[in-house]
Amino acid sequence: ESVIRQGTLGKARTVISGKGHLKSVVAE
């Protein structure tokens, strides 16, 4: 299961995949 947490900046999101990979996603 993938977990999406909202960052302190609001637009920045930290995506954690089931394998434990960390990805930074910026929503415009």
N, C-alpha and C positions, 0 to 999 in steps of 0.2 A: 504494500500500500504506500502511496506517495503522500507525504505530509507537506502542506504549504503553510508557511508562517509569514505574517506580514512584518516587514522590517520597521525600524524606528522612523525611517524616512517616509514610510507610507507607500511610496511608489516601488521601493525595493522589496523583493520577496525572496525568501530563501526556500528553495525546493529540495526536499530530502527524499530521494528515491528509496525503495525498499532495500536496495543494495548498500545504502549508506552514502551515496554520492551527493555532494553538495553543489548546487547550481544557483548562481545569482541571476534573477530575472527582473528586468526593469520594465515596468509597464508605463507606456507613454500616455 
